[in-house]
């Protein structure tokens, strides 16, 4: 493998091995975000989780950051599963987010089992020096570096150091390095190291790496965690055709569902539409609709919302429109076309998620049904908009 040093430096940076360039200056945060930050500063983890969880459920520029901080707060609350679920959602829904690297680093620290204790500066410096030395040794005398890396993987080094060692192995042309990497992916322990080896194959992305992933994917006796890591590796390496194959025919519906989620994160609209046309499993059809929402496929979602005879599927599509950028006008038209009250309520909720106060106010003023009018006002009442305040004051008979 003739990888260029620049690419190596970049991927090492992604894995936490080198300083990453600071994020571009962020736009001013909303009041809700700043409130969540104050809860973090006060170490009020329950309140921070609640505030950022609410913010993460709304589309917008702060959704990815909110997912990260909610996961962090959950970790501080000793809710490991909830924290890891949140980090996975961030990486699946926003793979290009500036918070993706922070999420990966936090996931590694959580999986390493060390609780919330941060590494000391000396620990970090020692790990950095070891990795720089190993990288240099691999480039000048790879035959000496490979056994050192193998020993490191078998020892008691941190999960962070082991993961980066796997990456250094993936950059080697040495047959022995390839053997160690593949063996770790197939039988490595603990499970977290094994799944990281699988994902490293996706980062490497060579022909042999992808062939190894395909072999692991076909092994239905492999643990679910390992096969789920194959799905992530295909997402990392940009292999929609491999994900389609898993989504269409894998015997484990959980793997099929994860493959569908990955296709949504990739924005693979044609593949998702192809699967939706043939999929019969109600749960997986619902998962496909969620992925249409993640991918922002307004056309397909609006078509499903108009044409489906299954109310659950229809409302799932409306929900998907709620997280699809620019879907406000479509939702407004749907509100006028749909006749079922529950469908209309779903449209109202989706417009709230869109943050489209203007359209909701128009609907509130035009609506004749008292129940729906109340429901629109209820959704408006949680939106931070001066026009909403004026509507609320008007309802109360007060001058704005």
Secondary structure, 3 states (H helix, E strand, C coil): CCCCHHHHHHHHHHCCCCCCCCCCCCCCCCHHHHHHHHHHHCCCHHHHHHHHHHHHCCCCCCHHHHHHHHHHHHHHCCCHHHHHHHHHHHHHHCCCCCCHHHHHHHHHHHHCCCCCCCCCHHHHHHHHHHHHHHHHHHHHCHHHHHHHHHHHHHCCCCHHHHHHHHHHHHCCCCHHHHHHHHHHHHHCCCHHHHHHHHHHHHHHCCHHHHHHHHHHHHCCCCCHHHHHHHHHHHHHHCCHHHHHHHHHHCCCHHHHHHHHHHHHHHCCHHHHHHHHHHCCCHHHHHHHHHHHHHHCCHHHHHHHHHHCCCHHHHHHHHHHHHCCCCCHHHHHHHHHHCCCHHHHHHHHHHHHHHCCHHHHHHHHHHCCCHHHHHHHHHHHCCCCCHHHHHHHHHHCCCCC
